[in-house]
Amino acid sequence: KQEEFDFRQLTGDVLQRLESTITDQKASVELDMEPLQLMGDSFYWSQVLFNLLENALKNNPEPGLQVELSARVTANGKRRVQVEDNGVGIDAAALPFIFNRFYRADTTGKVKGTGLGLAIVKHAVEAHGGSITAESSPGKRTTFIISLPPDQK
């Protein structure tokens, strides 16, 4: 379903859905967002943001997690969305596999999930002509970067 939507408004809706988890975990979410209109399926975009934010919270249940969400248009017209947290991070050996279906970086069984969340995120981003990458420094930060072509409105 292709429609134009306000990415900041969609972000607010997603944060509202996660508000109780954010509050219960004494986490904080900072926004650094330019006005950004996207053309695409807003339902899938809400799933992308929800999965990325929920993963950060799920994998970092200790109080004090800080998540930064930014969205902007770059100098070359691309749209860039970034979700970064200061949590436990992702081991370098696991990083190449995190977007694979059913892959679980957590082998302790402490984090619930099916291993489908990031695969869904990648599929949805690619269906909109974009790409997603992840970077992590264990114990310091994890960053997911979504890049969309300039022709996205």
C-alpha positions as CSV (number, residue, x, y, z in Angstrom):
1,K,0.0,0.0,0.0
2,Q,1.6,3.2,-1.2
3,E,0.7,6.4,0.6
4,E,2.5,9.5,1.7
5,F,2.9,9.8,5.5
6,D,4.6,11.9,8.1
7,F,7.5,9.8,9.5
8,R,7.6,11.9,12.7
9,Q,3.9,11.3,13.4
10,L,4.5,7.6,12.8
11,T,7.4,7.6,15.3
12,G,5.2,9.2,17.9
13,D,2.6,6.5,17.4
14,V,5.2,3.8,17.8
15,L,6.7,5.4,20.9
16,Q,3.2,5.6,22.4
17,R,2.8,1.8,22.0
18,L,6.1,1.3,23.7
19,E,5.6,3.9,26.4
20,S,4.9,1.5,29.3
21,T,8.0,-0.6,28.5
22,I,10.2,2.5,28.2
23,T,8.9,3.8,31.6
24,D,9.1,0.4,33.4
25,Q,12.7,0.0,32.3
26,K,13.6,3.6,33.1
27,A,14.9,4.0,29.6
28,S,15.0,7.2,27.6
29,V,14.4,7.8,23.9
30,E,15.7,11.0,22.3
31,L,14.5,12.2,18.9
32,D,16.5,14.2,16.4
33,M,14.1,14.3,13.5
34,E,13.7,16.6,10.6
35,P,10.3,16.9,8.9
36,L,10.2,13.8,6.7
37,Q,7.5,12.7,4.4
38,L,7.8,9.2,3.0
39,M,6.0,7.4,0.3
40,G,5.3,3.8,1.2
41,D,3.3,1.5,3.5
42,S,3.0,3.2,6.8
43,F,2.0,-0.1,8.5
44,Y,5.3,-1.7,7.5
45,W,7.2,1.4,8.5
46,S,5.6,1.2,12.0
47,Q,6.7,-2.4,12.2
48,V,10.2,-1.5,11.2
49,L,10.5,1.2,14.0
50,F,8.6,-0.9,16.5
51,N,10.9,-3.9,16.0
52,L,14.1,-1.9,16.2
53,L,13.0,0.0,19.3
54,E,11.5,-3.1,21.0
55,N,14.7,-5.1,20.3
56,A,16.8,-2.4,22.0
57,L,14.6,-2.5,25.0
58,K,14.3,-6.3,25.1
59,N,18.0,-6.9,24.8
60,N,18.9,-4.2,27.4
61,P,16.5,-4.6,30.4
62,E,18.7,-2.9,32.9
63,P,17.6,0.6,33.9
64,G,19.2,3.6,32.1
65,L,19.2,2.5,28.5
66,Q,19.4,5.5,26.2
67,V,18.1,5.2,22.6
68,E,18.5,7.9,20.0
69,L,16.3,7.9,16.9
70,S,17.2,10.3,14.1
71,A,15.7,10.9,10.7
72,R,17.0,13.3,8.1
73,V,17.6,14.0,4.4
74,T,21.3,13.9,3.6
75,A,23.1,16.2,1.3
76,N,22.6,13.9,-1.7
77,G,18.9,13.7,-1.1
78,K,18.8,10.2,0.5
79,R,16.7,9.6,3.5
80,R,18.5,8.3,6.6
81,V,16.9,6.8,9.7
82,Q,19.2,5.8,12.5
83,V,18.4,3.9,15.8
84,E,21.2,3.8,18.3
85,D,21.4,2.5,21.8
86,N,24.0,2.4,24.5
87,G,23.2,-1.2,25.6
88,V,25.1,-4.5,25.7
89,G,25.8,-4.5,21.9
90,I,26.0,-7.4,19.5
91,D,29.0,-9.6,19.3
92,A,31.1,-9.2,16.1
93,A,30.7,-12.9,15.2
94,A,26.9,-12.5,15.3
95,L,26.6,-9.3,13.4
96,P,26.7,-10.7,9.9
97,F,23.8,-13.0,10.7
98,I,21.3,-10.8,12.6
99,F,19.1,-10.1,9.6
100,N,18.7,-13.9,8.8
101,R,15.4,-15.5,9.6
102,F,15.3,-17.3,12.9
103,Y,18.8,-16.2,13.9
104,R,19.1,-15.4,17.5
105,A,22.2,-13.6,18.7
106,D,21.2,-14.3,22.4
107,T,22.0,-17.9,23.1
108,T,21.2,-17.7,26.8
109,G,17.4,-17.9,26.3
110,K,16.9,-14.8,28.5
111,V,15.6,-12.7,25.6
112,K,12.2,-13.9,24.2
113,G,11.6,-13.9,20.5
114,T,11.5,-16.0,17.3
115,G,14.4,-14.5,15.5
116,L,12.1,-13.0,12.8
117,G,12.0,-9.3,13.9
118,L,15.2,-8.1,12.1
119,A,14.4,-10.3,9.0
120,I,11.0,-8.6,8.8
121,V,12.7,-5.2,9.2
122,K,15.2,-5.9,6.4
123,H,12.5,-7.2,4.1
124,A,10.3,-4.1,4.7
125,V,13.1,-1.7,4.2
126,E,14.2,-3.4,0.9
127,A,10.6,-3.5,-0.3
128,H,10.7,0.3,-0.1
129,G,14.0,0.5,-2.2
130,G,16.2,1.0,0.9
131,S,18.9,-0.8,2.7
132,I,19.7,-1.4,6.4
133,T,23.0,-2.0,8.1
134,A,24.1,-2.6,11.7
135,E,27.2,-1.6,13.6
136,S,28.0,-2.5,17.2
137,S,30.7,-2.0,19.8
138,P,29.8,-4.5,22.5
139,G,29.2,-2.8,25.9
140,K,29.1,0.6,24.2
141,R,26.5,1.0,21.5
142,T,24.5,-0.6,18.7
143,T,23.4,1.4,15.6
144,F,20.9,0.4,12.9
145,I,21.1,2.7,9.8
146,I,18.4,2.7,7.2
147,S,19.1,4.4,3.9
148,L,16.4,5.2,1.4
149,P,16.9,6.6,-2.1
150,P,16.2,10.2,-3.0
151,D,13.1,9.4,-5.0
152,Q,11.3,8.4,-1.7
153,K,9.0,11.3,-1.1
